[in-house]
Amino acid sequence: MLTKGFTEVVRKGGFLTRNFGVCAPVAQKVTDPIQALFVKKIQEYKSKESGGKLVDATPEVEKDLKTELERVAKQYGGGSGVDMTKFPEFKFSAPTVDPINTTN
C-alpha cells in the first residue's frame, strides 16, 4: 500500500484505485468564506429568536401581518372569537322521509 499525500493508492486485482475516504474529513475542515458567513448569519438569527414572533419586525410590518391574517380569516370562515387552528366539527343529520301510503 502506497501513501501519496492525503489519498491512498491501493492495488486491487491488478488495478490502481484511489481511496478518497481519507480526503473527505480533511476537506470538510476547510471552510468556504461564503459558507462561514451563512453559518454566522443563521447563528445570529437564532440568538434573536423571540418565541414565534417575527424577528426584527417594525410596527408597520406587524400591522400589515395582522391585517392580512384578519383578511384570510374572514375569507375562510373565521372571525372574532373563532379558533382557526381547531379542526372543524361536522354535524350530519338524517334526512326526513315522508311516509308513503301503502294501503289501497
Summary of the structure (lengths in Angstrom):
residues: 104
radius of gyration: 33.2
end to end distance: 105.4
largest distance: 106.8
contacts: 140
relative contact order: 0.05
helix: 38%
strand: 13%
